[in-house]
Amino acid sequence: MPVVSKKHENTVKYINPRVKYIGGKWILSFGIECESTKQELNDYSVGIDLGVKELAVISYNGETKSFRNINKTKRVKRLKKRLKQKQRSVSRKTPASAEVPSMRKRARKKSARLLKEEAKVAKLHRKIANIRHNHTHHVTSEIIKLNPRRIVLEDLNVSGMMKNKHLSEAIAEQTLHEFRRQIEYKAEWAGIEVVTADRFYPSSKKCSSCGAIKRDLKLKDRVYKCEKCGLSINRDVNAAKNLEQLAV
């Protein structure tokens, strides 16, 4: 049982405990009801540009910061490589008779070795998913701890982006929907307003210095160069600055 100090014994309540057995592990989860501890907010906004090269680039109060794409780290790459190896192993151990409709019933009974390999594949899937989920929590919490008065996000067309066969896997691995979900509920707890930019707002094509629009900007252009004022800036930083200014 958790120890609750006398000061908070009447303000903290543990509710809805649940115990699950997932992948060989027992997991206990429960909710906590407590008094709101909202802090005083700072008088600036945070613009967040989400992407593939970096998970997020933010601009706030004259500063910028980027958060790495966890899928590009050696640890995750190593786990993904091991996962592919195990998936090939499972594929080789799957009975060929399972492909013939009349023999599927006899092929349903899997060997102990195949079941063991499938368990390893499931374990690797969970491990990679947990690493991504944990990283997203760290990033969103760090942004919320800035205590801005407002956070501006893009209204990304993720389903449309997934149609790009060259980027679909990388976009799926970023779990952008989960990032947005965490930002929204954490901001609500902290009393921070969340603003969603219009889907057609040209955050990447607009110059954050003079406001000129660069219509011919391509996806491969990683540096934004303004032909009007001469600004040269990282593409993602420029987009984050435009989103920040949108909230002013």
Backbone as a ProteinNet text record, in pm:
[ID]
protein_1_A
[PRIMARY]
MPVVSKKHENTVKYINPRVKYIGGKWILSFGIECESTKQELNDYSVGIDLGVKELAVISYNGETKSFRNINKTKRVKRLKKRLKQKQRSVSRKTPASAEVPSMRKRARKKSARLLKEEAKVAKLHRKIANIRHNHTHHVTSEIIKLNPRRIVLEDLNVSGMMKNKHLSEAIAEQTLHEFRRQIEYKAEWAGIEVVTADRFYPSSKKCSSCGAIKRDLKLKDRVYKCEKCGLSINRDVNAAKNLEQLAV
[TERTIARY]
83.8	0	87.5	55.9	135.1	116.6	222	217.4	175.7	71.1	21.3	41.4	103.4	129	-2.6	-2.8	-123.4	-173.1	-77.6	-113.5	-203.1	-181.8	-256	-350.3	-368.9	-447.3	-592.8	-644	-782.5	-794.8	-682	-686.3	-641.7	-589.5	-543.4	-629.3	-674.8	-759.7	-716.4	-695.2	-655	-779.5	-800.4	-924.7	-896.6	-994.2	-997.1	-867.9	-824.4	-702.8	-728.3	-630.7	-643.1	-512.2	-524	-407.4	-419.7	-315	-315.3	-189.5	-204.6	-90.7	-61.6	47	80.5	223.1	237.3	370.3	457.8	400.4	480.7	505.5	437	457.4	323.6	322.7	205	215.7	109.1	109.7	-6.1	27.6	-72.7	-90.5	-214.6	-243.7	-357.5	-354.3	-460.2	-461.2	-574.6	-589	-571.3	-536.1	-516.8	-598.8	-680.4	-754.3	-686.6	-648.6	-584.7	-617.8	-587.5	-613	-523.8	-576.6	-499.9	-380.5	-265.8	-144.2	-91.3	-178.7	-140.7	-43.1	60.5	160.1	130	191.5	173	238	165.1	213	296.8	392	476.1	405.5	440	371.9	438.6	443.3	491.3	427.7	439.3	380.9	491.2	453.8	547	492.8	572.8	536.3	605.4	531.6	587	574.5	688.9	690.4	728.4	636.7	660.5	713.3	799.5	856.4	914.6	992.8	1054.6	1202	1271.5	1414.2	1433.6	1353.7	1347.5	1202.1	1182.7	1045.2	973.4	1040.3	978.5	1085.8	1056.2	1138.3	1047.3	1088.8	1003.7	1071.6	989.4	1037.7	957.6	1028.6	960.7	1049.6	991.3	1058.4	1199.3	1216.4	1345.4	1442.4	1398.4	1484.8	1423.7	1509.9	1463.7	1528.5	1459.9	1512.6	1456.2	1539.2	1493.9	1499.2	1408.2	1401.5	1422	1516.8	1559.2	1450.3	1468.3	1385.2	1442.4	1371.3	1421.9	1445.1	1377.2	1391.9	1526.1	1599.8	1730.3	1845.1	1813.8	1918.1	1967.6	2090.7	2149.9	2068.9	2014	1938.4	1815.6	1737	1615.5	1649.9	1751.5	1792.6	1834.5	1905.6	1949.5	1829.3	1731.4	1612	1529.1	1520.4	1445.4	1512.6	1644.7	1719.2	1694.7	1697.4	1672.6	1528.2	1435.3	1295.3	1277.8	1342.5	1333.3	1390.5	1498.9	1558.9	1463.7	1399	1305.4	1181.6	1136.4	1020.2	1050.2	1171.5	1211.1	1217.4	1266	1273.8	1135.1	1038	900	841.5	871.4	820.7	872.4	999.9	1058.1	999.6	961.3	910.6	760.9	693	549.7	526.5	442.5	419.4	368.1	427.3	384.3	241.6	195.3	59.4	-46.6	-4.8	-100.3	-149.2	-75.3	-113.4	-219.5	-238.4	-336.1	-465.6	-578.1	-705.7	-747.3	-730	-775.9	-690.3	-571.7	-478.7	-458.5	-533.1	-514.3	-549.2	-652.7	-695.8	-585.3	-517	-408	-286.8	-275.5	-157.8	-175.8	-295.8	-320.7	-235.4	-206.4	-127.3	19.2	67.9	203.4	301.6	423.3	526.2	569.9	631.7	679.2	785.6	868.5	972.9	912.6	807.1	741.5	675.1	607.6	543.8	646.8	763.1	870.7	921.5	937.5	984.1	880	752.8	645.8	641.6	667.2	671.1	785.4	899.1	1012.8	981.5	910.7	870.4	777.3	679.2	584.7	656.4	755	830.1	910.4	969.6	1045.7	953.6	835.5	736.7	700.3	674.6	637.5	751.6	874	989	1009.6	1001.2	1018.3	905.5	782.2	667.3	680.8	728.2	745	852.8	960.2	1067.7	1013.7	937.3	879.5	781.5	696.5	595.3	661.6	763.9	834.9	904.6	964.4	1032.7	933.5	817.3	714.2	669.1	656.2	618.8	725	851.3	958.9	955.7	936.8	937.3	817.4	697.9	578.5	581.9	633.7	643.3	741	851.9	950.3	891.9	809.4	745.2	644.8	565.2	464.1	530.6	648.7	717.9	771	768.4	805.3	698.1	578.2	464.1	431.7	417.2	377.1	228.1	184.3	40.6	-34.6	40.7	-24.1	73.2	20.6	98.1	30.3	109.1	54.3	105.4	12.6	44.5	-7.5	52.9	3.7	-109.9	-200.7	-306.6	-257	-176.3	-113.1	-211.2	-202.4	-282	-201.4	-201.1	-117.4	-157.9	-289.1	-334.9	-286.6	-282.5	-231.9	-82.1	-10.3	134.6	172	87.5	115.4	110	52.3	44.2	177.5	270.1	404.2	481.9	507	568.9	710.7	775.9	912.1	914.6	803.7	800.3	699.8	615.2	505.2	553.9	658.7	708.9	765.4	843.6	904.1	797.7	692.1	584.1	507.7	482.3	411.1	490.4	621.8	707.4	710.7	684.2	688	567.3	460.6	337.7	297	277	244.6	109.8	16.2	-114.9	-99.4	-13.9	9.3	76	167.9	232.7	127	38.9	-65.4	-157.8	-195.7	-284.5	-223	-94.3	-27	-15.8	17.5	27.4	-107	-215.4	-347	-392.7	-377.1	-428	-335.9	-205.9	-114.4	-131.5	-158	-182.2	-310.6	-411.3	-537.4	-516.2	-436.2	-405	-335.8	-245.7	-166.1	-235.2	-352.4	-424	-365.5	-297.2	-234.5	-328.6	-343.5	-428.5	-354.2	-422.7	-364.3	-435.6	-358.3	-412	-367	-457.6	-425	-425.4	-311	-301.8	-384.7	-434.6	-509.9	-423.5	-485.4	-411.6	-335.9	-386.2	-323.1	-235.6	-210	-121.1	21.8	87.3	220.5	334.1	337.3	438.8	580.3	596.3	729.3	767.9	668.9	697.5	702.4	660	656.2	785	838.5	958.7	921.9	989	957.2	1006.8	1083.9	1136.9	1052.8	1025.6	953.3	813	783	649.4	629.1	735.6	724.7	699.6	625.9	592.7	680.3	746.9	829.9	752.4	689.6	601.1	675.6	801.1	874	957.4	929.6	1004.3	974	1077.6	1062	1091.6	1045.6	1063.9	1211.6	1292.8	1435.9	1513.9	1454.4	1523	1521.6	1635	1642.3	1676	1719.4	1750.4	1656.6	1588.5	1497.9	1577	1577	1646.8	1545.4	1526.6	1428.4	1491.6	1427.9	1478.8	1448.9	1358	1319.6	1408.3	1427.7	1507.3	1643.3	1668	1798.2	1813.8	1706.4	1714.7	1752.6	1846.9	1885	1872.1	1783.6	1751.4	1708.5	1729.3	1683.9	1534.3	1494.4	1354.4	1259.1	1292.6	1204.9	1199.6	1312.7	1316.3	1229.5	1237.6	1155.9	1007.2	967.8	827	782	868.5	834.6	817.1	901.6	891.1	760.5	721.7	595.5	476.8	481	372.3	367.6	485.3	489.8	427.6	461.2	411.2	261.2	209.6	66.9	-18.8	36.7	-38.6	-33	50.5	65.6	-55.6
-119.7	0	125.1	225.2	347.4	426.1	493.9	573.8	716.2	765.9	900	983.7	1098.8	1185.2	1238.9	1279.6	1332	1457.4	1530.3	1655.2	1629.4	1515.6	1487.5	1367	1315.5	1194.3	1212.5	1334.5	1359.8	1413.6	1434.3	1492.7	1395.2	1278.5	1179.6	1054.5	1003.2	885.2	792.8	665.7	566.5	491.8	487.6	430.4	330.2	246.1	155.5	75.4	0	-81.7	-198.7	-228.2	-338.9	-416.6	-548	-634.5	-712	-704.8	-775.4	-860.8	-969.8	-1057.2	-1045.6	-976.8	-950.5	-995	-1087.9	-1130.3	-1183.6	-1259.1	-1316	-1222.3	-1106.6	-1009.5	-966.7	-949.2	-897.5	-745.6	-676.8	-530.9	-478.5	-393.4	-329.4	-184.8	-145.4	-7.2	45.6	174.3	235.6	386.2	446.9	591.2	663.1	790.6	871.7	999.5	1024.8	1150.6	1237.8	1358.5	1448.7	1592.7	1682.7	1823.7	1875.3	1968.4	2026.6	2105.7	2088.4	2160	2242.4	2318.1	2399.3	2509	2526.3	2628.8	2751.9	2862.4	2986.9	2973.4	3012	2996.4	3116.2	3088.5	3194.4	3261.7	3386.1	3463.3	3445.1	3321.8	3295.8	3167.5	3147.5	3029.4	2935.5	2812.1	2711.8	2658.4	2670.4	2613.3	2479.2	2376.5	2240.7	2192.7	2164.2	2107	1960	1872	1728.1	1679.5	1579.1	1530.5	1391.4	1356.8	1224.8	1231.3	1334.2	1347.2	1361.9	1448.2	1464	1441.2	1390.3	1371.4	1505.6	1605.2	1737.2	1844.5	1959.7	2079.4	2186.7	2249	2349	2485.7	2588.7	2727.2	2799	2866.1	2935.9	3046	3160	3269.8	3297.9	3296.5	3325.1	3207.7	3090.7	2972.5	2860.8	2769.5	2652.3	2526.7	2415	2288.8	2174.9	2074.8	1958.1	1832.8	1740.9	1613.3	1501.5	1416	1315.2	1215.1	1155.5	1043.9	917.7	860.7	745.9	625	620.2	506.5	505.7	615.8	623.6	591.7	560.8	527.2	384.4	357.1	225	116.6	149	49.6	1.3	95.4	58	-9.3	39.7	-23.2	-168.6	-192.5	-328.4	-419.2	-366.2	-444.3	-473	-376	-394.9	-499.8	-497.9	-597.3	-737.7	-749.9	-878.8	-924.6	-829.4	-861.9	-920.7	-861.2	-912.7	-1053.6	-1077.4	-1210.4	-1314.3	-1276.9	-1369.8	-1391.6	-1287.5	-1300.8	-1395.2	-1387.3	-1479.6	-1623.4	-1636.5	-1768.7	-1829.6	-1749	-1795.7	-1835	-1753.5	-1781.3	-1915.7	-1943.9	-2070.5	-2190.7	-2171.9	-2283.2	-2306	-2213.1	-2229.5	-2341	-2439.7	-2552.9	-2506.3	-2560.3	-2524.1	-2567.8	-2672.1	-2723.3	-2622.1	-2520.4	-2418.3	-2334.9	-2340.5	-2263.1	-2335.5	-2462.9	-2540.6	-2546.5	-2494.7	-2489.8	-2622.5	-2731.3	-2861.8	-2916.9	-2858.1	-2909.7	-2813.2	-2701.7	-2601	-2653.7	-2736	-2786.8	-2866.4	-2950.8	-3031.7	-2945.7	-2829.6	-2743.9	-2648.2	-2645	-2549.4	-2577.3	-2701.8	-2737.7	-2702.5	-2605.4	-2556.7	-2632.4	-2644.2	-2711.8	-2624	-2686.8	-2612.9	-2510.5	-2547.5	-2455.8	-2332.5	-2353.4	-2241	-2148	-2206.8	-2125.3	-2043.2	-2102.3	-2033.7	-1914	-1933.8	-1825.1	-1714	-1751	-1650.3	-1567	-1631.3	-1559	-1457.5	-1494.6	-1403.5	-1283.1	-1308.2	-1198.7	-1101.5	-1156.8	-1072.1	-989.9	-1051	-981.4	-864.4	-885.2	-778.1	-664.8	-699.9	-597	-509.7	-573.8	-499.2	-410.5	-462.1	-386.8	-260.6	-273.2	-157	-56.5	-106.4	-17.7	57	-12.1	51.2	159.2	136.1	236.1	362.2	344.8	460.2	535.3	459.9	520.9	599.1	541.9	606.8	734.6	729.3	846.8	960.6	926.2	1027.7	1092.2	1012.2	1067.3	1165.4	1129.8	1218.8	1352.2	1346.5	1468	1557	1498.7	1578.8	1638.9	1563	1615.1	1731.5	1722.1	1830.7	1958.5	1943.1	2059.7	2122.8	2039.4	2089.6	2161.4	2112	2172.9	2312.5	2353.8	2491.3	2589.4	2536.6	2615.4	2734.9	2711.2	2822.1	2849.5	2962.8	2991	2923	2887.9	2828.8	2738.1	2629.4	2537.6	2528.7	2541.6	2536.7	2412.5	2332	2209.8	2219.5	2141.8	2132.2	2030.4	2052.4	1955.2	1866.5	1767.9	1684.2	1584.1	1567.8	1467.9	1337.8	1267.3	1147.8	1039.3	1020.9	918.5	947.6	1075.9	1113.9	1094.2	1125.2	1107.7	960.3	873.4	730.3	671.8	744.4	696.7	706.4	783.5	793.3	667.8	580.5	450.9	464.5	577	597.6	642.9	699.4	755.9	687.8	601.2	545.3	472.9	391.6	316.9	410	509.9	605.1	687	725.1	803.5	719.4	593.4	504.3	484	473.7	451	572.7	691.2	811.6	824.4	751.6	755.7	900.3	979.4	1121.4	1142.4	1050.2	1062.6	1051	958.9	941.9	1065.6	1127.8	1251.6	1359.4	1375.8	1477.3	1447.3	1320.9	1282.7	1317.3	1288.3	1316.4	1466.6	1541.2	1686.3	1745	1699.4	1756.3	1729.2	1603.7	1577.1	1635	1639.5	1698.6	1850.5	1911.2	2056	2091	2005.2	2028.3	2024.4	1929.4	1921.9	2049.2	2102.2	2218	2351.1	2347.8	2470.9	2545.3	2472.3	2533	2518.4	2625.7	2622.2	2554.2	2466.1	2399.8	2450.6	2504.6	2559	2470.1	2439.9	2360.5	2450.3	2457.7	2539.5	2476.8	2558.8	2509.4	2414.4	2308.6	2207.1	2266.5	2375.2	2435.2	2555.4	2576.4	2685.5	2650.5	2736.2	2704.2	2727.3	2649.3	2670.4	2646.7	2551.8	2522.8	2617.3	2662.8	2746	2895.4	2933.6	3075.1	3116.8	3232.4	3283.8	3337	3288.5	3329.3	3470.6	3529.9	3664.5	3771.7	3751.6	3855.4	3812.2	3683.2	3636.3	3598.7	3604.2	3566.6	3416.9	3378	3237.1	3181.7	3069.2	3003.8	2884.9	2904.6	2803.6	2679.8	2696.8	2585.8	2505.3	2518.4	2443.8	2295.1	2213.1	2069.5	1996.8	1874.4	1795.3	1770.7	1758.6	1731.8	1855.1	1974.3	2097.5	2108.2	2084.1	2086.1	2224.7	2314.9	2452.4	2546.9	2632.6	2730.5	2856.6	2895.1	3016	3111.7	3224.8	3323.4	3412.3	3419.9	3501.1	3649.3	3680.3	3819.5	3889.5	3825.5	3890	3825	3711.7	3645.8	3555.2	3528.5	3441.1	3299.3	3239.5	3100.4	3029.8	2931.8	2870	2724.6	2642.4	2503.6	2499.3	2413	2404.4	2381.6	2286.8	2252.5	2364.5	2430.7	2543.5	2657.3	2682.2	2786.1	2756.9	2630.1	2591.3	2608.8	2570.4	2584.3	2731.2	2818.3	2962.6	3018.8	2974.2	3021.3	2977.5	2856.4	2807.9	2885.2	2916.9	2996.3	3134.4	3197.4	3330.4	3329.5	3215.5	3204	3226.9	3199.1	3210.4	3349.5	3437.1	3571.4	3656.8
0	0	0	-83.5	-85.9	42.3	85.2	206.9	171.4	233.8	208.3	333.2	317.6	432.5	486.5	615.9	679.1	607.8	550.6	483.3	363.3	294	172.2	184.6	305.3	319	277.4	281.2	243	101	31.7	-101.7	-209.6	-172	-269.1	-257	-371.5	-372.1	-485.7	-453.3	-553.1	-599.8	-730.2	-783.5	-896.8	-921.9	-1035.8	-1055.9	-955.7	-973.9	-1068.5	-1151.7	-1247.1	-1253.6	-1264.9	-1277.5	-1407.9	-1490.5	-1619	-1630.9	-1702.9	-1731.8	-1880.5	-1915	-2055.1	-2083.1	-2174.3	-2217.5	-2106.1	-2014.7	-1907.4	-1791.2	-1790.2	-1682.3	-1624.1	-1491.6	-1423.3	-1418	-1460.4	-1464.4	-1379.7	-1283.9	-1198.2	-1242.5	-1264.6	-1301.5	-1215.2	-1184.3	-1104.9	-1131.7	-1103.9	-1120.8	-988.5	-997	-876.8	-889.3	-790.4	-782.7	-677.4	-716.8	-621.1	-656.9	-566.9	-591.1	-703.1	-780.5	-890.1	-836.3	-902.5	-861.3	-978.5	-1041.7	-1156.3	-1116.7	-1198.1	-1173.4	-1257.3	-1220	-1294.5	-1432	-1535.2	-1672	-1715.4	-1803.8	-1859.7	-1977.5	-2002.5	-2106.5	-2242.5	-2288.7	-2424.7	-2476.7	-2607.9	-2672.6	-2719.4	-2742.4	-2794.5	-2926.6	-3032.5	-3161.1	-3177.1	-3215.9	-3228.1	-3372.2	-3433.1	-3567.5	-3556.2	-3593.6	-3587.8	-3722.5	-3718.4	-3843.2	-3832.6	-3933.5	-3942.1	-3904.7	-3952.9	-3921.2	-3770.3	-3709.9	-3564.5	-3522.9	-3403.4	-3357.2	-3350	-3289.1	-3275.8	-3265.7	-3324.7	-3310	-3253.5	-3143	-3079.4	-3079.3	-3080.4	-3072.8	-2965	-2874.7	-2765.1	-2708.5	-2685.3	-2614.1	-2668.1	-2799.1	-2859.8	-2862	-2818	-2816.1	-2900.9	-2943.4	-3018.1	-2959	-2975	-2924.9	-3008.3	-3033.2	-3110	-3023.7	-3050.9	-2979.9	-3082.3	-3054.9	-3152.1	-3185.8	-3301.7	-3345.3	-3281.5	-3185.4	-3109.8	-3199.7	-3314.7	-3405.5	-3477.5	-3469.5	-3534.4	-3438.9	-3315.1	-3218.2	-3241.1	-3196.3	-3215.3	-3145.7	-3030.2	-2953.1	-3030	-3082.2	-3154.4	-3286.8	-3355.5	-3481.8	-3459.1	-3348.3	-3315.4	-3286.7	-3214.6	-3183.3	-3308.7	-3398.2	-3522.5	-3611.1	-3611.5	-3689.9	-3634	-3500.3	-3436.2	-3462.8	-3463.6	-3490	-3629.8	-3728.5	-3865.3	-3875.6	-3803.1	-3804.2	-3745.5	-3633.6	-3569.2	-3655.8	-3724.4	-3811.9	-3929.2	-3982.2	-4089.1	-4036.7	-3912.2	-3851.2	-3834.5	-3791.9	-3775.9	-3910.9	-4011.9	-4145.9	-4198.6	-4170.8	-4217.2	-4143	-4017.6	-3936.5	-3955.2	-4023.3	-4046.1	-4147.5	-4116.7	-4209	-4344.1	-4450.6	-4585.7	-4611.9	-4541.7	-4561.6	-4520.6	-4441.7	-4398.5	-4516.3	-4628.3	-4744.7	-4828.2	-4804.2	-4879.9	-4800	-4854.9	-4779.9	-4719.3	-4792.7	-4743.4	-4630.4	-4609.9	-4509.1	-4393.1	-4394.6	-4290	-4151.4	-4143.6	-4013.9	-3946.6	-4025.8	-3970	-3935.4	-4003.5	-3982.4	-3865.8	-3806.6	-3699.4	-3576.1	-3551.1	-3433.8	-3459.6	-3386.4	-3406.5	-3317.6	-3366.1	-3288.3	-3171.5	-3072.1	-2954.6	-2995.5	-3092.8	-3138.7	-3205.7	-3285.4	-3352.3	-3251.1	-3152.6	-3048.8	-2971.8	-2948.8	-2877.9	-2959.2	-3090.5	-3177.8	-3187.9	-3193.3	-3199.3	-3071.3	-2957.4	-2829.7	-2828.8	-2889	-2896.8	-2985.8	-3094.8	-3185	-3112.2	-3040.5	-2966.2	-2859.8	-2794.1	-2690.8	-2748.1	-2865.6	-2930.6	-2975.2	-3025.9	-3064.9	-2944.8	-2831	-2709.9	-2663	-2667.6	-2620.6	-2703.7	-2834.8	-2923	-2901.5	-2889.2	-2867.3	-2734.5	-2630.7	-2499.4	-2502.8	-2578.6	-2590.6	-2657.8	-2764	-2834.8	-2745.8	-2676.6	-2589.7	-2476.4	-2416.3	-2307.2	-2354.6	-2474.4	-2529.3	-2554.2	-2607.9	-2632.5	-2502.5	-2396.6	-2266	-2214.3	-2228.5	-2182.9	-2257.4	-2390.1	-2471.4	-2439	-2435.1	-2407.8	-2266.8	-2170.8	-2033.8	-2026.3	-2099.1	-2099	-2159.2	-2261.7	-2323.3	-2227.5	-2161.9	-2067.7	-1949.9	-1907.2	-1793.4	-1822.7	-1950.2	-1984.4	-1936.4	-1909.2	-1861.1	-1950.9	-2081.8	-2169.4	-2155	-2198.8	-2192.1	-2305.2	-2412.1	-2529	-2603.4	-2660.5	-2743.5	-2879.2	-2985.1	-3120.8	-3192.7	-3244.5	-3318.7	-3461.5	-3549.7	-3686.3	-3694.3	-3786.5	-3813.4	-3927	-3893.8	-3995.2	-4055.8	-4185.5	-4256.2	-4258.6	-4146.8	-4132.9	-4232	-4252.3	-4345.6	-4486.9	-4523.9	-4655.3	-4665.4	-4555.9	-4553.8	-4563.3	-4509	-4510.8	-4651.5	-4745.3	-4882.7	-4955.3	-4898.1	-4955.3	-4917.8	-5014.5	-4985.9	-4930.1	-4955.7	-4907.3	-4760.8	-4713.5	-4578	-4485.6	-4540.5	-4461.1	-4335.9	-4348.4	-4232.9	-4126.9	-4171.1	-4076.3	-4005	-4076.5	-4015.7	-3914.1	-3949	-3857.4	-3728.6	-3740.6	-3622.6	-3529.5	-3583.1	-3500.9	-3408.4	-3435.1	-3354.3	-3322.6	-3428.2	-3412.7	-3344.3	-3367.4	-3302.3	-3150.2	-3105.3	-2961.6	-2902.5	-2977.3	-2932.3	-2908.7	-3003.8	-2991.6	-2873.1	-2857.2	-2746.6	-2612.2	-2596	-2469.6	-2443.9	-2547.1	-2532.4	-2488.6	-2550.1	-2521.7	-2378.9	-2330.7	-2195.8	-2088	-2114.3	-2016.9	-2010.8	-2126.9	-2130.8	-2056.5	-2070.4	-1998.9	-1848.3	-1801.2	-1658.1	-1610.5	-1693.8	-1653.3	-1681.6	-1746.4	-1778	-1896.7	-1985.8	-2103.4	-2222.9	-2298.2	-2417.5	-2532.2	-2604.1	-2720.7	-2845.6	-2938.9	-3063.4	-3179.1	-3269	-3387	-3509.7	-3576.8	-3697.2	-3808.7	-3897	-4011.6	-4093.7	-4146	-4220.9	-4339.9	-4396.3	-4513.4	-4478	-4348.3	-4307.6	-4351	-4430.9	-4486.9	-4387.7	-4280.3	-4177.3	-4228.9	-4321.8	-4375.5	-4488.3	-4566.4	-4683.8	-4652.9	-4534.6	-4498.3	-4427.4	-4464	-4399.3	-4260.9	-4158.9	-4021.8	-3990.8	-4084.4	-4063.3	-4132.4	-4263	-4338.3	-4380.2	-4371	-4405.6	-4551	-4630.5	-4771.7	-4784.6	-4887.9	-4911.9	-5023.8	-4997.4	-5098	-5153	-5267.3	-5324.2	-5372.8	-5415.6	-5477.1	-5377	-5248.2	-5147	-5159.7	-5168	-5183.4	-5052.3	-5043.1	-4921	-4891	-4994.9	-4977.5	-4931.7	-4942.3	-4901.3	-4748.7	-4685.8	-4540.2	-4484.8	-4572.4	-4532.2	-4605.9	-4530.7	-4591	-4622.6	-4750.4	-4794	-4853.7	-4787.7	-4833.3	-4940.7	-5056.7	-5167.5	-5146.8	-5053.9	-5032.3	-4929.9	-4813.8	-4707.7	-4686.7	-4753.1	-4741.9	-4621.5	-4549.5	-4431.6	-4472.6	-4401.3	-4421.4	-4287	-4280.2	-4152.2	-4173.8	-4074.2	-4080.6	-4106.6	-4196.7	-4239.3	-4121.9	-4033	-3920.6	-3817	-3795.4	-3701.7	-3754.6	-3885.2	-3947.1	-3928	-3946.2	-3929.3	-3784.3	-3689.8	-3547.5	-3509.4	-3565.5	-3537.7	-3592.5	-3712.2	-3769.4	-3685.7	-3634.8	-3549.2	-3417.8	-3364.4	-3241.3	-3264.4	-3376.7	-3406.5	-3435.7	-3478.8	-3509.3	-3385.8	-3269.7	-3144.9	-3084.9	-3140.4	-3083.1	-3114.1
[MASK]
++++++++++++++++++++++++++++++++++++++++++++++++++++++++++++++++++++++++++++++++++++++++++++++++++++++++++++++++++++++++++++++++++++++++++++++++++++++++++++++++++++++++++++++++++++++++++++++++++++++++++++++++++++++++++++++++++++++++++++++++++++++++

